[in-house]
Amino acid sequence: MFSSLGLSNYNIYINVLLNELTFFFFAQASYLSLNYINITFSTAHSKRFQLISSIPLALVFIVCIISFIRHSFYDNITDAIFNRGAEYIFNIIINYIYMFSALFITIKSVLTTYFHIHRIESIKISAYILIIMIGVGIHTAYPYTSILDIAITLPLFLMFIRFQESRIFNDSLTNLNNRKRSVEYISELIPTTDINNAFYLFIVDMNDFKNINDNFGHNEGDRALIVAATALKQVANKVKGFTARIGGDEFIIVVEKNRIQNPENMMQMLRNTLDALNSSENLKLPLSFSIGYAICDSYNKSTKLLLAEADRMLYLDKQNYHRMQSAYELTDSNQ
């Protein structure tokens, strides 16, 4: 294959292979980044989106194989000098498709979100994408510059810092935000709130969690907490909400008012999601939630006040649950 090019050196063979792999892995990184951004900032994420977005990646894979045989990414390969071939621009176009798509999602988030804190996060990610796009463009026009290394390394460094910060604020068992982060998040959100930019704070408490720990041990209790957290994550992803574990078996979800029909619908969504996990996770005892909520539609409210309002409703819901359980047990004993 390489003899026709006068290549007798296996080093050149390895260089060709590494270049083809670089093309593919760069496209794969763009594909994964697009899907991460879509899950984080869009409400339209689905398996269908993942499937459609994987088509360009599959095309790059096929072209890389063809190029390895036909040398269409690079041609006139002599003495380890690689001149760009006819299909080189194809890979650049594919990566720009992914990056433009990701940029569209983040810019749409900037324009549509009501909350300043969410808008800032979207702007940061948009900036990271733009830095990479500019770097790729300059490198394509001037291939012997090192701008691409800088354009990729800088956003990766900034993303690494963002990731490290998120670890500080994460609950180690459930991988949700922790109480410290939730208080900080709500405190940052309240000053931007008014009647048109309101949000709901839901407090979610697991029913009979002590019974699970007492009867089946702490390992099963931890498993129950993880399942409950999974339910909250799934709902939070659907409504683009913020969720955290604030202590023991207690969680919160913060969601923009305009993203849900009404709080009762949100509560039912949480319970339905947990019921579905009960069926699939084969738990020792079925899990259930008691839920309370409060609305914040003024910057005059405080985090402490919102938590207290939601907690009062949670207490009433918990009382109702215990009454229903007592009535069920009484009926069952009379049969």
ZISULKA-V597418 format. One record per residue. RES is the residue in three letters. PSI is psi in whole degrees, 0 to 359 (999 if undefined). Layout:
res=RES psi=PSI
res=RES psi=PSI
This chain:
res=MET psi=318
res=PHE psi=349
res=SER psi=328
res=SER psi=339
res=LEU psi=3
res=GLY psi=28
res=LEU psi=110
res=SER psi=357
res=ASN psi=124
res=TYR psi=339
res=ASN psi=321
res=ILE psi=321
res=TYR psi=314
res=ILE psi=321
res=ASN psi=319
res=VAL psi=314
res=LEU psi=315
res=LEU psi=324
res=ASN psi=319
res=GLU psi=318
res=LEU psi=322
res=THR psi=316
res=PHE psi=313
res=PHE psi=314
res=PHE psi=329
res=PHE psi=318
res=ALA psi=322
res=GLN psi=320
res=ALA psi=322
res=SER psi=319
res=TYR psi=312
res=LEU psi=322
res=SER psi=318
res=LEU psi=315
res=ASN psi=325
res=TYR psi=314
res=ILE psi=322
res=ASN psi=318
res=ILE psi=322
res=THR psi=321
res=PHE psi=353
res=SER psi=151
res=THR psi=358
res=ALA psi=14
res=HIS psi=141
res=SER psi=170
res=LYS psi=329
res=ARG psi=318
res=PHE psi=316
res=GLN psi=319
res=LEU psi=312
res=ILE psi=318
res=SER psi=343
res=SER psi=347
res=ILE psi=311
res=PRO psi=324
res=LEU psi=319
res=ALA psi=321
res=LEU psi=320
res=VAL psi=318
res=PHE psi=315
res=ILE psi=315
res=VAL psi=324
res=CYS psi=319
res=ILE psi=314
res=ILE psi=318
res=SER psi=326
res=PHE psi=330
res=ILE psi=316
res=ARG psi=351
res=HIS psi=50
res=SER psi=341
res=PHE psi=319
res=TYR psi=145
res=ASP psi=174
res=ASN psi=48
res=ILE psi=106
res=THR psi=137
res=ASP psi=41
res=ALA psi=21
res=ILE psi=122
res=PHE psi=114
res=ASN psi=138
res=ARG psi=133
res=GLY psi=185
res=ALA psi=330
res=GLU psi=5
res=TYR psi=317
res=ILE psi=337
res=PHE psi=314
res=ASN psi=322
res=ILE psi=317
res=ILE psi=316
res=ILE psi=315
res=ASN psi=323
res=TYR psi=327
res=ILE psi=313
res=TYR psi=314
res=MET psi=320
res=PHE psi=320
res=SER psi=316
res=ALA psi=319
res=LEU psi=321
res=PHE psi=317
res=ILE psi=315
res=THR psi=322
res=ILE psi=321
res=LYS psi=321
res=SER psi=320
res=VAL psi=319
res=LEU psi=336
res=THR psi=337
res=THR psi=145
res=TYR psi=338
res=PHE psi=132
res=HIS psi=319
res=ILE psi=322
res=HIS psi=322
res=ARG psi=318
res=ILE psi=317
res=GLU psi=318
res=SER psi=321
res=ILE psi=319
res=LYS psi=312
res=ILE psi=321
res=SER psi=319
res=ALA psi=319
res=TYR psi=315
res=ILE psi=317
res=LEU psi=321
res=ILE psi=315
res=ILE psi=317
res=MET psi=318
res=ILE psi=318
res=GLY psi=316
res=VAL psi=319
res=GLY psi=315
res=ILE psi=319
res=HIS psi=324
res=THR psi=319
res=ALA psi=324
res=TYR psi=81
res=PRO psi=343
res=TYR psi=12
res=THR psi=161
res=SER psi=19
res=ILE psi=328
res=LEU psi=321
res=ASP psi=316
res=ILE psi=317
res=ALA psi=331
res=ILE psi=319
res=THR psi=318
res=LEU psi=308
res=PRO psi=324
res=LEU psi=320
res=PHE psi=317
res=LEU psi=321
res=MET psi=324
res=PHE psi=317
res=ILE psi=317
res=ARG psi=319
res=PHE psi=318
res=GLN psi=321
res=GLU psi=321
res=SER psi=328
res=ARG psi=324
res=ILE psi=327
res=PHE psi=13
res=ASN psi=145
res=ASP psi=124
res=SER psi=328
res=LEU psi=309
res=THR psi=347
res=ASN psi=20
res=LEU psi=172
res=ASN psi=152
res=ASN psi=182
res=ARG psi=318
res=LYS psi=315
res=ARG psi=322
res=SER psi=319
res=VAL psi=317
res=GLU psi=317
res=TYR psi=311
res=ILE psi=321
res=SER psi=326
res=GLU psi=332
res=LEU psi=322
res=ILE psi=316
res=PRO psi=341
res=THR psi=5
res=THR psi=141
res=ASP psi=189
res=ILE psi=331
res=ASN psi=344
res=ASN psi=59
res=ALA psi=163
res=PHE psi=158
res=TYR psi=141
res=LEU psi=117
res=PHE psi=131
res=ILE psi=129
res=VAL psi=125
res=ASP psi=136
res=MET psi=133
res=ASN psi=140
res=ASP psi=30
res=PHE psi=324
res=LYS psi=322
res=ASN psi=324
res=ILE psi=313
res=ASN psi=316
res=ASP psi=320
res=ASN psi=333
res=PHE psi=358
res=GLY psi=166
res=HIS psi=335
res=ASN psi=317
res=GLU psi=326
res=GLY psi=317
res=ASP psi=320
res=ARG psi=320
res=ALA psi=319
res=LEU psi=320
res=ILE psi=320
res=VAL psi=316
res=ALA psi=317
res=ALA psi=324
res=THR psi=318
res=ALA psi=316
res=LEU psi=319
res=LYS psi=315
res=GLN psi=316
res=VAL psi=318
res=ALA psi=322
res=ASN psi=322
res=LYS psi=321
res=VAL psi=7
res=LYS psi=47
res=GLY psi=175
res=PHE psi=132
res=THR psi=150
res=ALA psi=155
res=ARG psi=120
res=ILE psi=1
res=GLY psi=136
res=GLY psi=239
res=ASP psi=28
res=GLU psi=135
res=PHE psi=166
res=ILE psi=155
res=ILE psi=130
res=VAL psi=128
res=VAL psi=141
res=GLU psi=140
res=LYS psi=322
res=ASN psi=351
res=ARG psi=353
res=ILE psi=156
res=GLN psi=310
res=ASN psi=164
res=PRO psi=327
res=GLU psi=322
res=ASN psi=321
res=MET psi=317
res=MET psi=319
res=GLN psi=324
res=MET psi=318
res=LEU psi=315
res=ARG psi=320
res=ASN psi=320
res=THR psi=318
res=LEU psi=321
res=ASP psi=320
res=ALA psi=322
res=LEU psi=327
res=ASN psi=321
res=SER psi=329
res=SER psi=341
res=GLU psi=353
res=ASN psi=55
res=LEU psi=159
res=LYS psi=320
res=LEU psi=141
res=PRO psi=141
res=LEU psi=152
res=SER psi=162
res=PHE psi=144
res=SER psi=140
res=ILE psi=139
res=GLY psi=161
res=TYR psi=162
res=ALA psi=152
res=ILE psi=139
res=CYS psi=111
res=ASP psi=21
res=SER psi=144
res=TYR psi=355
res=ASN psi=347
res=LYS psi=159
res=SER psi=162
res=THR psi=317
res=LYS psi=318
res=LEU psi=316
res=LEU psi=316
res=LEU psi=322
res=ALA psi=318
res=GLU psi=314
res=ALA psi=324
res=ASP psi=325
res=ARG psi=317
res=MET psi=324
res=LEU psi=318
res=TYR psi=317
res=LEU psi=320
res=ASP psi=323
res=LYS psi=320
res=GLN psi=317
res=ASN psi=320
res=TYR psi=314
res=HIS psi=324
res=ARG psi=316
res=MET psi=320
res=GLN psi=318
res=SER psi=318
res=ALA psi=320
res=TYR psi=316
res=GLU psi=324
res=LEU psi=317
res=THR psi=319
res=ASP psi=324
res=SER psi=335
res=ASN psi=349
res=GLN psi=999
